[in-house]
Amino acid sequence: MFTFLALGFVLVVLAIALAVIGVHALLLGHMPGRWLQQRVRQPRFWGAGAILVLISWNLHSPSLLVVGAGLIAIGHAAKPPR
């Protein structure tokens, strides 16, 4: 019983952190922290994908989950426009 409660708490904390970082990236156009700034090339795509992943978790929608994961991958791989 305690294990499930602890796991649920960890999942909620991770979801809140993902939402905060996603909104930060989407609105401001850059990632917080040096580690994320070095790995994410397109922060707005990454932020939109992170928010879609959270929405899909709430709506139980696998299609939104796939689109969100794709946007996160594009945020990591796509080169920024010059």
C-alpha positions as CSV (number, residue, x, y, z in Angstrom):
1,M,0.0,0.0,0.0
2,F,2.7,2.4,1.0
3,T,4.7,1.6,-2.2
4,F,1.8,2.6,-4.4
5,L,1.3,5.8,-2.5
6,A,5.0,6.7,-2.9
7,L,4.9,5.8,-6.6
8,G,1.8,8.0,-7.1
9,F,3.5,10.9,-5.3
10,V,6.6,10.6,-7.5
11,L,4.5,10.5,-10.7
12,V,2.6,13.6,-9.6
13,V,5.8,15.5,-8.8
14,L,7.3,14.5,-12.2
15,A,4.1,15.5,-14.0
16,I,4.2,18.9,-12.3
17,A,7.9,19.4,-13.1
18,L,7.2,18.4,-16.8
19,A,4.3,20.9,-17.0
20,V,6.4,23.7,-15.5
21,I,9.4,23.1,-17.8
22,G,7.1,22.6,-20.8
23,V,5.3,25.9,-20.3
24,H,8.6,27.7,-19.6
25,A,10.0,26.3,-22.9
26,L,6.8,27.1,-24.9
27,L,6.4,30.6,-23.7
28,L,10.0,31.8,-23.3
29,G,11.6,29.9,-26.1
30,H,14.5,28.5,-24.0
31,M,15.1,25.7,-21.6
32,P,15.9,26.2,-17.9
33,G,19.2,24.9,-16.8
34,R,22.4,24.3,-18.6
35,W,21.9,20.5,-19.1
36,L,18.5,21.0,-20.9
37,Q,19.8,23.9,-23.0
38,Q,22.7,21.8,-24.3
39,R,20.4,19.0,-25.4
40,V,17.2,20.6,-26.7
41,R,17.6,22.5,-30.0
42,Q,14.0,23.6,-30.5
43,P,12.6,24.4,-27.0
44,R,9.1,25.5,-28.3
45,F,8.6,22.1,-30.0
46,W,9.8,20.4,-26.8
47,G,7.5,22.4,-24.6
48,A,4.5,21.7,-26.8
49,G,5.3,18.0,-26.8
50,A,5.7,17.9,-23.1
51,I,2.3,19.6,-22.6
52,L,0.6,17.2,-25.1
53,V,2.1,14.2,-23.2
54,L,0.6,15.4,-20.0
55,I,-2.8,16.1,-21.6
56,S,-2.8,12.6,-23.2
57,W,-2.1,11.1,-19.8
58,N,-5.2,12.9,-18.4
59,L,-7.4,12.1,-21.4
60,H,-6.1,8.5,-21.8
61,S,-5.4,9.2,-25.5
62,P,-2.6,7.2,-27.1
63,S,-2.7,9.3,-30.3
64,L,-1.9,12.5,-28.3
65,L,0.9,10.7,-26.5
66,V,2.5,9.7,-29.8
67,V,2.2,13.2,-31.2
68,G,3.7,14.7,-28.0
69,A,6.5,12.2,-28.0
70,G,7.2,13.1,-31.6
71,L,7.3,16.8,-30.8
72,I,9.7,16.1,-28.0
73,A,11.9,14.2,-30.4
74,I,11.8,17.0,-33.0
75,G,12.7,19.4,-30.3
76,H,15.9,17.4,-29.6
77,A,16.8,16.7,-33.3
78,A,15.7,19.6,-35.4
79,K,18.3,22.3,-36.1
80,P,17.1,25.8,-35.3
81,P,16.4,28.1,-38.3
82,R,19.0,30.7,-39.1
